């Protein structure tokens, strides 16, 4: 996993519309297996080549929420970062993510209410520059002590 900035915290009063952070990760078979174990979602479209080849996807795909988890990593580690609390997230899955795909999760600040410490974030995951997941998150950004 790699990211474009140092991890940490951007406090509510430091957030600005247009701020953007990314994280890039190759989704591996092991990631899919571990996600299936932790989530208990053992849908064969994720784990069984023979089954998945007979579906509309013509092969195994990663869990959608595994991909969405990369957005959570950007929010929790980079923007706003440590101490951020998720208030809500909507997601639209645009295309499957397959084992071996390199996913870039991107989070961009759309609105900020520094008084309440709330922010609205555009969330997106891309494979080869094409959106595989889009959405919007509402978060409570960390405040200074």
VENCORFEN-V156072 format. One record per pair of residues at least 24 apart in sequence whose C-alpha atoms are under 10 Angstrom apart, sorted by the first residue. I is the first residue (numbers start at 1). J is the second residue. D is the distance in Angstrom with one decimal. If there is no record, write none. Layout:
BEGIN
i={I & I}
j={J & J}
d={D & D}
END
This chain:
BEGIN
i={1 & 1 & 1 & 1 & 1 & 2 & 2 & 3 & 3 & 3 & 3 & 3 & 4 & 5 & 5 & 5 & 6 & 6 & 7 & 7 & 7 & 7 & 7 & 7 & 7 & 7 & 8 & 8 & 8 & 8 & 8 & 8 & 8 & 8 & 9 & 9 & 9 & 9 & 9 & 9 & 9 & 9 & 9 & 9 & 9 & 9 & 9 & 10 & 10 & 10 & 10 & 10 & 10 & 10 & 10 & 10 & 10 & 10 & 10 & 11 & 11 & 11 & 11 & 11 & 11 & 11 & 11 & 11 & 11 & 11 & 11 & 11 & 12 & 12 & 12 & 12 & 12 & 12 & 12 & 12 & 12 & 12 & 12 & 12 & 12 & 12 & 12 & 13 & 13 & 13 & 13 & 13 & 13 & 13 & 13 & 13 & 13 & 14 & 14 & 14 & 14 & 14 & 15 & 15 & 15 & 15 & 15 & 15 & 15 & 15 & 15 & 15 & 15 & 16 & 16 & 16 & 16 & 16 & 16 & 16 & 16 & 17 & 17 & 17 & 17 & 17 & 17 & 17 & 17 & 18 & 18 & 18 & 18 & 18 & 18 & 18 & 19 & 19 & 19 & 19 & 19 & 19 & 19 & 20 & 20 & 20 & 20 & 20 & 20 & 20 & 20 & 20 & 20 & 20 & 20 & 21 & 21 & 21 & 21 & 21 & 21 & 21 & 21 & 21 & 21 & 21 & 22 & 22 & 22 & 22 & 22 & 22 & 22 & 22 & 22 & 22 & 22 & 22 & 22 & 22 & 22 & 23 & 23 & 23 & 23 & 23 & 23 & 23 & 23 & 23 & 23 & 23 & 23 & 24 & 24 & 24 & 24 & 24 & 24 & 24 & 24 & 24 & 24 & 25 & 25 & 25 & 25 & 25 & 25 & 25 & 25 & 26 & 26 & 26 & 26 & 26 & 26 & 26 & 26 & 27 & 27 & 27 & 27 & 27 & 27 & 27 & 27 & 27 & 27 & 27 & 28 & 28 & 28 & 28 & 28 & 28 & 29 & 29 & 29 & 29 & 29 & 29 & 30 & 31 & 31 & 31 & 31 & 32 & 32 & 32 & 32 & 32 & 32 & 32 & 33 & 33 & 34 & 35 & 35 & 35 & 35 & 36 & 36 & 36 & 39 & 39 & 39 & 46 & 46 & 57 & 57 & 57 & 59 & 59 & 59 & 60 & 60 & 60 & 60 & 61 & 61 & 61 & 61 & 61 & 61 & 62 & 62 & 62 & 62 & 62 & 62 & 63 & 63 & 63 & 64 & 64 & 64 & 64 & 64 & 64 & 64 & 64 & 65 & 65 & 66 & 67 & 67 & 67 & 67 & 67 & 67 & 67 & 67 & 67 & 67 & 67 & 68 & 68 & 68 & 68 & 68 & 68 & 68 & 68 & 68 & 69 & 70 & 70 & 70 & 70 & 70 & 70 & 71 & 71 & 71 & 71 & 71 & 71 & 71 & 71 & 71 & 71 & 72 & 72 & 72 & 72 & 73 & 74 & 74 & 74 & 74 & 75 & 75 & 75 & 75 & 75 & 75 & 75 & 75 & 76 & 78 & 79 & 79 & 79 & 79 & 79 & 79 & 80 & 80 & 80 & 80 & 80 & 80 & 80 & 80 & 81 & 81 & 82 & 82 & 83 & 83 & 83 & 83 & 84 & 84 & 84 & 84 & 84 & 84 & 84 & 85 & 85 & 85 & 85 & 85 & 85 & 86 & 86 & 86 & 86 & 86 & 86 & 87 & 87 & 87 & 87 & 87 & 87 & 87 & 88 & 88 & 88 & 88 & 88 & 88 & 89 & 89 & 89 & 89 & 89 & 89 & 89 & 89 & 89 & 90 & 90 & 90 & 90 & 90 & 90 & 90 & 91 & 91 & 91 & 91 & 91 & 91 & 91 & 92 & 92 & 92 & 92 & 92 & 92 & 92 & 93 & 93 & 93 & 93 & 93 & 93 & 93 & 94 & 94 & 94 & 94 & 94 & 94 & 94 & 95 & 95 & 95 & 95 & 95 & 95 & 96 & 96 & 96 & 96 & 97 & 97 & 97 & 97 & 97 & 98 & 101 & 101 & 101 & 102 & 102 & 102 & 103 & 103 & 103 & 103 & 103 & 103 & 104 & 104 & 104 & 104 & 104 & 105 & 105 & 105 & 105 & 106 & 107 & 107 & 107 & 108 & 108 & 109 & 109 & 110 & 110 & 111 & 112 & 112 & 112 & 112 & 113 & 113 & 114 & 114 & 114 & 115 & 116 & 116 & 116 & 117 & 117 & 117 & 118}
j={25 & 26 & 27 & 70 & 102 & 26 & 104 & 74 & 77 & 78 & 104 & 105 & 78 & 77 & 78 & 79 & 77 & 78 & 74 & 76 & 77 & 78 & 79 & 80 & 81 & 82 & 76 & 77 & 78 & 79 & 80 & 81 & 82 & 83 & 75 & 76 & 77 & 78 & 79 & 80 & 81 & 82 & 83 & 84 & 141 & 142 & 143 & 77 & 78 & 79 & 80 & 81 & 82 & 83 & 84 & 141 & 142 & 143 & 144 & 79 & 80 & 81 & 82 & 83 & 84 & 114 & 117 & 140 & 141 & 142 & 143 & 144 & 80 & 84 & 112 & 113 & 114 & 115 & 116 & 117 & 118 & 119 & 140 & 141 & 142 & 143 & 144 & 112 & 113 & 114 & 115 & 116 & 117 & 141 & 142 & 143 & 144 & 80 & 112 & 114 & 141 & 143 & 79 & 80 & 109 & 111 & 112 & 113 & 114 & 117 & 118 & 119 & 141 & 108 & 109 & 110 & 111 & 112 & 113 & 114 & 119 & 108 & 109 & 110 & 111 & 112 & 119 & 120 & 121 & 107 & 108 & 109 & 110 & 111 & 121 & 122 & 79 & 80 & 107 & 108 & 109 & 110 & 121 & 74 & 78 & 79 & 80 & 106 & 107 & 108 & 109 & 110 & 121 & 122 & 123 & 74 & 75 & 77 & 78 & 79 & 80 & 105 & 106 & 107 & 108 & 109 & 70 & 71 & 73 & 74 & 75 & 78 & 79 & 104 & 105 & 106 & 107 & 108 & 123 & 124 & 125 & 70 & 71 & 73 & 74 & 77 & 78 & 103 & 104 & 105 & 106 & 107 & 125 & 70 & 74 & 102 & 103 & 104 & 105 & 106 & 125 & 126 & 127 & 67 & 70 & 100 & 101 & 102 & 103 & 104 & 105 & 98 & 99 & 100 & 101 & 102 & 103 & 104 & 127 & 61 & 62 & 66 & 67 & 97 & 98 & 99 & 100 & 101 & 102 & 103 & 62 & 98 & 99 & 100 & 101 & 102 & 60 & 61 & 62 & 98 & 99 & 100 & 99 & 62 & 63 & 66 & 99 & 60 & 61 & 62 & 63 & 66 & 98 & 99 & 62 & 63 & 66 & 62 & 63 & 65 & 66 & 62 & 63 & 66 & 63 & 65 & 66 & 98 & 99 & 95 & 96 & 98 & 96 & 98 & 99 & 96 & 97 & 98 & 99 & 95 & 96 & 97 & 98 & 99 & 101 & 96 & 97 & 98 & 99 & 100 & 101 & 96 & 97 & 98 & 91 & 92 & 93 & 95 & 96 & 97 & 132 & 133 & 91 & 93 & 97 & 93 & 96 & 97 & 103 & 104 & 105 & 124 & 125 & 126 & 132 & 133 & 92 & 93 & 105 & 123 & 124 & 125 & 133 & 134 & 135 & 105 & 103 & 104 & 105 & 106 & 124 & 125 & 104 & 105 & 106 & 107 & 123 & 124 & 125 & 133 & 135 & 137 & 105 & 107 & 123 & 137 & 105 & 105 & 106 & 107 & 123 & 106 & 107 & 108 & 121 & 123 & 137 & 139 & 141 & 141 & 107 & 106 & 107 & 108 & 109 & 121 & 141 & 107 & 109 & 119 & 121 & 139 & 140 & 141 & 142 & 141 & 142 & 141 & 142 & 140 & 141 & 142 & 143 & 117 & 118 & 139 & 140 & 141 & 142 & 143 & 118 & 138 & 139 & 140 & 141 & 142 & 118 & 137 & 138 & 139 & 140 & 141 & 118 & 119 & 120 & 137 & 138 & 139 & 140 & 120 & 136 & 137 & 138 & 139 & 140 & 120 & 121 & 122 & 123 & 135 & 136 & 137 & 138 & 139 & 122 & 123 & 134 & 135 & 136 & 137 & 138 & 123 & 124 & 133 & 134 & 135 & 136 & 137 & 124 & 131 & 132 & 133 & 134 & 135 & 136 & 124 & 125 & 131 & 132 & 133 & 134 & 135 & 125 & 126 & 130 & 131 & 132 & 133 & 134 & 126 & 127 & 130 & 131 & 132 & 133 & 127 & 131 & 132 & 133 & 125 & 126 & 127 & 132 & 133 & 127 & 126 & 127 & 128 & 126 & 127 & 128 & 127 & 128 & 129 & 130 & 131 & 132 & 128 & 129 & 130 & 131 & 132 & 131 & 132 & 133 & 134 & 134 & 135 & 136 & 137 & 136 & 137 & 136 & 137 & 136 & 137 & 138 & 138 & 139 & 140 & 141 & 140 & 141 & 140 & 141 & 143 & 143 & 140 & 141 & 143 & 141 & 142 & 143 & 142}
d={4.8 & 7.3 & 9.6 & 10.0 & 9.9 & 9.6 & 9.7 & 8.5 & 9.8 & 8.8 & 9.3 & 9.6 & 9.3 & 9.8 & 7.4 & 10.0 & 8.8 & 7.4 & 9.1 & 9.1 & 5.4 & 5.2 & 8.8 & 9.8 & 7.1 & 8.2 & 8.7 & 6.0 & 5.8 & 8.3 & 8.2 & 5.5 & 5.8 & 9.2 & 9.8 & 8.7 & 7.4 & 6.4 & 7.1 & 5.7 & 4.4 & 5.2 & 7.5 & 8.4 & 9.0 & 7.6 & 9.6 & 9.8 & 7.6 & 6.4 & 4.9 & 6.2 & 8.2 & 9.5 & 9.3 & 7.9 & 7.5 & 8.8 & 9.8 & 9.2 & 6.7 & 8.3 & 9.3 & 9.2 & 9.1 & 9.0 & 8.3 & 10.0 & 6.3 & 5.2 & 5.3 & 6.6 & 7.7 & 9.5 & 7.9 & 7.9 & 5.4 & 8.2 & 8.5 & 5.1 & 7.2 & 8.0 & 8.1 & 5.1 & 5.9 & 5.6 & 8.1 & 8.9 & 8.6 & 5.2 & 8.0 & 9.9 & 7.5 & 8.9 & 9.0 & 7.4 & 8.5 & 9.2 & 9.7 & 8.3 & 9.9 & 9.5 & 8.6 & 7.5 & 7.6 & 9.1 & 6.9 & 9.1 & 7.8 & 9.4 & 9.7 & 8.2 & 8.7 & 9.6 & 6.8 & 8.4 & 7.9 & 6.9 & 9.9 & 9.5 & 9.5 & 7.8 & 5.0 & 5.2 & 5.8 & 6.8 & 9.2 & 9.3 & 9.1 & 9.6 & 5.9 & 5.2 & 6.4 & 8.7 & 9.5 & 9.7 & 8.3 & 9.7 & 8.3 & 5.6 & 5.4 & 8.3 & 9.5 & 9.8 & 9.4 & 7.5 & 9.9 & 7.0 & 5.5 & 4.3 & 6.5 & 9.6 & 9.2 & 9.2 & 9.9 & 6.9 & 8.6 & 9.9 & 6.8 & 6.4 & 9.3 & 8.4 & 5.9 & 5.5 & 6.7 & 9.2 & 9.4 & 8.6 & 9.5 & 6.5 & 9.5 & 8.4 & 9.0 & 6.6 & 5.4 & 4.4 & 6.4 & 8.9 & 10.0 & 9.5 & 9.3 & 7.4 & 8.2 & 8.0 & 6.4 & 9.9 & 9.1 & 8.2 & 5.6 & 5.3 & 6.8 & 9.1 & 9.4 & 8.4 & 9.8 & 6.8 & 5.6 & 4.3 & 6.3 & 8.8 & 9.3 & 9.3 & 9.7 & 9.7 & 8.2 & 9.6 & 8.3 & 5.5 & 5.4 & 6.5 & 8.4 & 9.7 & 8.0 & 5.9 & 5.6 & 4.1 & 6.1 & 8.8 & 9.8 & 9.9 & 7.7 & 8.9 & 8.4 & 8.0 & 7.3 & 5.5 & 5.5 & 5.7 & 6.3 & 7.1 & 8.8 & 8.4 & 5.1 & 5.5 & 7.9 & 9.2 & 9.6 & 9.7 & 8.5 & 9.0 & 5.6 & 7.7 & 9.0 & 8.5 & 9.7 & 8.2 & 8.7 & 9.8 & 8.5 & 5.9 & 7.0 & 7.6 & 9.5 & 7.8 & 9.3 & 9.9 & 9.8 & 9.0 & 7.7 & 8.9 & 6.7 & 9.5 & 8.1 & 9.3 & 9.9 & 9.5 & 9.6 & 9.0 & 9.3 & 9.6 & 7.7 & 9.5 & 10.0 & 8.0 & 9.5 & 9.1 & 8.8 & 6.4 & 7.4 & 9.8 & 6.1 & 5.6 & 4.5 & 6.6 & 9.9 & 7.2 & 5.5 & 5.6 & 6.7 & 9.9 & 9.5 & 8.7 & 8.0 & 9.2 & 9.6 & 9.6 & 7.2 & 9.5 & 7.8 & 7.8 & 9.3 & 8.4 & 9.5 & 9.7 & 9.5 & 9.6 & 9.6 & 7.6 & 7.8 & 9.5 & 8.3 & 9.9 & 7.4 & 9.8 & 8.8 & 7.9 & 10.0 & 9.3 & 8.4 & 9.1 & 8.7 & 7.8 & 7.6 & 9.2 & 9.5 & 9.2 & 8.5 & 8.2 & 5.9 & 8.9 & 9.6 & 8.1 & 9.1 & 5.6 & 7.0 & 7.0 & 6.7 & 7.5 & 7.5 & 9.8 & 9.8 & 9.3 & 9.1 & 9.4 & 9.5 & 9.5 & 8.8 & 7.3 & 7.5 & 6.9 & 9.6 & 9.4 & 7.3 & 9.8 & 9.0 & 9.4 & 9.2 & 8.6 & 9.5 & 9.8 & 9.3 & 9.9 & 7.3 & 8.3 & 8.4 & 9.2 & 8.7 & 9.6 & 9.1 & 8.9 & 9.8 & 8.6 & 8.8 & 6.0 & 7.4 & 7.9 & 8.0 & 8.9 & 7.5 & 8.7 & 7.1 & 5.3 & 8.6 & 9.9 & 9.7 & 6.7 & 5.8 & 4.8 & 5.4 & 9.2 & 9.5 & 8.9 & 5.6 & 5.1 & 6.6 & 7.9 & 9.9 & 7.5 & 6.4 & 4.6 & 6.4 & 8.8 & 9.0 & 9.7 & 9.8 & 7.5 & 5.3 & 5.0 & 6.7 & 9.5 & 8.3 & 5.6 & 5.1 & 6.9 & 9.8 & 9.6 & 9.2 & 9.8 & 8.8 & 7.0 & 5.7 & 4.2 & 6.3 & 8.7 & 10.0 & 9.0 & 8.3 & 5.2 & 5.5 & 6.6 & 9.1 & 8.4 & 8.8 & 6.7 & 5.7 & 4.4 & 7.0 & 8.8 & 9.3 & 9.9 & 8.4 & 5.6 & 5.2 & 6.0 & 9.5 & 9.8 & 9.4 & 8.7 & 6.0 & 4.5 & 6.7 & 8.8 & 9.6 & 9.8 & 9.2 & 6.5 & 4.6 & 5.4 & 7.4 & 9.5 & 9.2 & 8.8 & 7.3 & 4.5 & 7.1 & 9.5 & 9.9 & 6.5 & 8.8 & 9.8 & 9.3 & 7.7 & 7.1 & 9.4 & 9.8 & 9.8 & 6.7 & 8.5 & 8.3 & 6.0 & 7.5 & 5.0 & 7.9 & 9.0 & 9.8 & 9.5 & 8.7 & 8.7 & 8.3 & 9.8 & 9.4 & 9.8 & 9.7 & 9.9 & 9.0 & 9.7 & 9.6 & 9.7 & 9.0 & 9.0 & 9.4 & 9.8 & 9.8 & 9.5 & 9.1 & 9.8 & 9.5 & 10.0 & 9.8 & 10.0 & 9.4 & 9.6 & 9.6 & 9.8 & 8.7 & 9.0 & 9.8 & 8.1 & 8.9 & 9.5 & 5.3 & 7.1 & 6.9 & 9.0}
END
